Amino acid sequence: MELITLALTGKDGGPIAKMADWSLNVSSGSTARIQETHITAGHAICELVDIKLFQKPDLK
């Protein structure tokens, strides 16, 4: 399908980090910190998609 994959990982990334095209690894042992970072990244990605798809080009 020619999709690009992104793995959201923590600690050392584990095996999934090597399987994905891109990996956003939070090198922390704290699950809460890892989740907080992934949530923030998810919001940023959604914002970029929203700008790309729904706003006028001159607003970029």
VEXMARKOL-436371 format. One line per 4 residues: number of its first residue (from 1); their letters; for each residue y, x, z of N, C-alpha, C, O, CB. Coordinates in Angstrom, 2 decimals. Each point is the difference from the previous one (the first is absolute). Glycine has a CB too. Layout:
N
NUM = a = Y X Z Y X Z Y X Z Y X Z Y X Z ~ ...;
! end
This chain:
60
1 = meli = -1.20 0.81 0.00 1.20 -0.81 0.00 1.27 0.86 0.00 1.10 -0.53 -0.11 -2.37 -1.26 1.31 ~ 1.11 3.09 -1.08 1.13 0.94 -0.01 1.00 -0.28 1.12 1.21 0.10 -0.21 -1.51 0.12 -2.25 ~ -0.20 -0.56 3.63 0.86 -0.23 1.16 0.26 1.31 0.73 -0.80 0.93 -0.06 -0.09 -3.26 0.28 ~ 2.01 2.39 0.45 0.33 1.13 0.85 -0.25 -0.44 1.44 0.46 -1.07 0.41 1.27 2.01 -2.08;
5 = tlal = -2.44 -0.12 2.43 -0.34 -0.37 1.36 0.80 0.81 1.01 0.31 1.17 -0.22 -2.60 -1.80 -0.54 ~ 2.62 -0.02 1.87 0.72 0.62 1.10 -0.80 -0.24 1.27 -0.32 -1.14 0.33 2.58 0.83 -1.47 ~ -2.58 1.37 1.85 -0.70 -0.12 1.27 0.99 0.21 1.14 0.72 1.00 0.01 -2.88 -0.20 -1.05 ~ 2.19 -1.73 1.97 0.81 0.15 1.20 -0.95 0.49 1.09 -0.89 -0.72 0.43 2.56 -1.12 -1.11;
9 = tgkd = -1.46 3.07 1.11 -0.95 0.63 0.91 0.69 0.56 1.23 1.23 0.07 0.08 -2.68 0.47 -2.03 ~ 0.64 -0.14 2.90 0.49 0.62 1.22 -0.84 1.21 0.34 -0.97 0.32 -0.69 1.82 -2.53 1.51 ~ -0.46 2.87 0.26 -0.67 1.22 0.46 -0.09 1.03 -1.13 1.03 0.51 -0.44 -2.35 -1.87 2.10 ~ 0.11 1.68 -2.13 -0.14 1.00 -1.08 -0.17 -0.64 -1.37 -0.24 0.72 -0.97 -0.77 0.84 2.63;
13 = ggpi = 1.11 -2.85 -1.76 -0.13 -0.68 -1.28 -1.40 -0.48 -0.30 -0.19 -1.00 -0.70 2.04 2.37 -0.10 ~ -2.83 -0.69 1.33 -1.39 -0.39 -0.22 -0.40 0.06 -1.46 0.78 0.46 -0.84 -0.61 -1.91 2.84 ~ -1.36 0.99 -2.32 -0.49 0.09 -1.37 0.76 -0.89 -0.99 0.04 0.31 -1.19 -2.24 0.22 2.15 ~ 2.78 -1.63 -0.48 0.70 -0.91 -0.91 1.23 0.66 -0.63 0.37 -0.32 -1.13 -1.18 -1.61 2.51;
17 = akma = 1.44 2.85 -0.66 1.19 0.68 -0.52 -0.32 0.79 -1.27 0.84 0.11 -0.90 0.07 0.04 3.23 ~ -2.11 0.39 -2.40 -0.40 0.77 -1.18 -0.43 -0.91 -1.16 0.00 0.44 -1.16 -0.71 1.42 2.68 ~ 0.36 -3.09 -1.22 -0.45 -0.94 -1.03 1.16 -0.69 -0.73 -0.15 -0.41 -1.15 -1.92 0.05 2.50 ~ 3.20 0.24 -0.68 1.15 -0.72 -0.56 0.84 0.92 -0.88 -0.05 1.23 0.13 0.08 -2.74 1.88;
21 = dwsl = 0.75 0.91 -2.90 0.92 0.77 -0.82 1.12 0.59 0.86 0.40 1.15 -0.18 -0.92 -2.61 -1.81 ~ 1.01 0.66 2.92 1.07 0.41 0.91 -0.44 -0.33 1.42 -0.75 -0.95 0.22 2.54 0.58 -1.99 ~ -1.32 1.15 2.71 -0.31 -0.25 1.40 1.25 0.14 0.85 0.71 1.01 -0.08 -3.06 -0.18 -0.28 ~ 2.61 -1.84 1.16 1.08 0.08 0.99 -0.68 0.20 1.34 -0.48 -0.94 0.63 2.08 -0.56 -1.97;
25 = nvss = -1.64 2.74 1.77 -0.69 0.36 1.23 1.00 0.21 1.13 0.97 0.73 -0.14 -2.83 0.32 -1.20 ~ 1.59 -1.72 2.45 0.79 0.19 1.22 -0.85 0.86 0.91 -0.98 -0.47 0.57 2.23 -1.77 -0.80 ~ -0.86 3.49 0.37 -0.84 0.95 0.75 0.22 -0.15 1.50 0.57 0.86 0.67 -0.48 0.74 -2.62 ~ -0.56 -2.74 2.45 0.12 -0.30 1.42 -1.33 -0.55 0.48 -0.75 -0.60 -0.77 3.24 0.15 0.57;
29 = gsta = -2.78 0.64 1.46 -1.20 -0.57 0.59 0.28 -1.35 0.65 -0.92 -0.66 0.49 0.06 2.96 -0.12 ~ 2.13 -2.71 -0.37 0.39 -1.26 0.62 -0.07 -1.13 -1.04 0.78 -0.02 -0.95 0.71 1.25 2.59 ~ -2.42 -2.16 -1.43 -0.14 -1.11 -0.94 1.29 -0.79 -0.14 0.35 -0.41 -1.10 -2.76 0.27 1.69 ~ 3.12 -0.07 0.52 1.27 -0.75 -0.06 1.02 0.69 -0.88 0.68 -0.66 -0.79 -1.14 -0.21 3.08;
33 = riqe = 0.60 2.21 -2.17 0.96 0.73 -0.84 -0.40 -0.06 -1.47 0.86 -0.16 -0.87 -0.35 1.69 2.80 ~ -1.79 -1.41 -2.19 -0.49 -0.06 -1.38 0.32 -1.36 -0.60 0.51 -0.09 -1.11 -2.37 1.72 1.65 ~ 1.56 -2.69 0.20 0.25 -1.36 -0.50 1.49 -0.26 -0.20 0.38 -0.61 -0.99 -2.44 -0.16 2.16 ~ 2.89 1.23 -0.25 1.45 -0.18 -0.14 0.51 0.67 -1.27 0.82 -0.57 -0.72 -0.60 0.47 3.22;
37 = thit = -0.69 1.30 -2.76 0.42 0.73 -1.20 -0.46 -0.71 -1.26 0.75 -0.11 -0.97 -0.82 2.25 2.26 ~ -1.17 -2.61 -1.29 -0.52 -0.71 -1.17 0.76 -1.30 -0.24 0.25 -0.36 -1.15 -2.50 1.37 1.57 ~ 2.60 -1.72 0.64 0.78 -1.24 -0.14 1.37 0.31 -0.62 0.44 -0.70 -0.91 -1.64 -0.30 2.91 ~ 1.86 2.05 -1.51 1.31 0.38 -0.54 -0.12 0.38 -1.47 0.83 -0.40 -0.82 -0.12 1.20 3.09;
41 = agha = -1.73 -0.03 -2.61 -0.21 0.39 -1.40 -0.27 -1.23 -0.86 0.50 -0.10 -1.12 -1.40 2.32 1.86 ~ 0.12 -3.16 -0.23 -0.28 -1.23 -0.74 1.27 -0.78 -0.28 0.17 -0.52 -1.11 -2.42 0.43 2.16 ~ 3.14 -0.01 -0.08 1.28 -0.69 -0.20 0.84 0.71 -1.06 0.61 -0.65 -0.84 -0.67 -0.14 3.23 ~ 0.09 2.11 -2.35 0.76 0.77 -0.98 -0.56 -0.21 -1.41 0.76 -0.16 -0.95 -0.20 1.86 2.71;
45 = icel = -1.87 -1.70 -1.90 -0.63 -0.23 -1.30 0.32 -1.40 -0.51 0.33 -0.17 -1.18 -2.19 1.77 1.78 ~ 1.77 -2.59 0.27 0.33 -1.38 -0.40 1.45 -0.11 -0.46 0.30 -0.69 -0.97 -2.02 -0.17 2.59 ~ 2.62 1.52 -0.92 1.41 -0.01 -0.38 0.21 0.61 -1.38 0.75 -0.54 -0.81 -0.13 0.69 3.24 ~ -1.29 0.97 -2.71 0.12 0.63 -1.31 -0.55 -0.89 -1.11 0.58 -0.09 -1.08 -0.75 2.34 2.19;
49 = vdik = -0.95 -2.91 -0.86 -0.57 -0.92 -0.98 0.96 -1.17 -0.23 0.21 -0.41 -1.14 -2.55 1.06 1.84 ~ 2.90 -1.18 0.37 0.95 -1.10 -0.11 1.20 0.39 -0.85 0.42 -0.76 -0.87 -1.17 -0.09 3.11 ~ 1.30 2.03 -2.01 1.14 0.48 -0.79 -0.40 0.14 -1.46 0.73 -0.43 -0.90 0.18 1.65 2.91 ~ -2.07 -0.63 -2.25 -0.45 0.25 -1.37 -0.24 -1.31 -0.75 0.35 -0.10 -1.18 -1.39 2.24 1.94;
53 = lfqk = 0.46 -3.13 -0.12 -0.39 -1.23 -0.69 1.07 -1.08 -0.05 0.06 -0.76 -0.97 -2.33 1.29 1.67 ~ 3.12 -0.62 0.33 0.82 -1.20 0.12 1.51 0.21 0.01 0.74 -0.98 -0.06 -2.62 0.10 1.27 ~ 2.35 2.11 -1.14 1.43 0.20 0.04 0.50 0.55 -1.33 -0.74 0.62 -0.76 0.62 -0.23 3.23 ~ 1.38 -0.64 -2.73 0.59 0.46 -1.25 0.00 1.53 -0.05 0.16 0.65 1.03 1.28 -2.73 -1.14;
57 = pdlk = -1.61 2.65 -1.07 -0.02 1.46 -0.12 1.23 0.70 0.55 -0.09 1.11 0.51 -1.30 -1.43 -2.50 ~ 2.57 -0.34 1.90 1.22 0.65 0.47 0.08 0.05 1.53 0.90 0.65 0.53 0.23 -1.42 -2.61 ~ -2.04 0.11 2.79 0.00 0.04 1.45 -0.89 1.10 0.54 -0.04 0.22 1.21 0.49 -2.64 -1.20 ~ -1.17 3.12 -0.86 -0.93 1.04 0.44 0.73 1.24 0.43 -0.63 0.98 0.41 -1.08 -1.88 -1.93;
! end
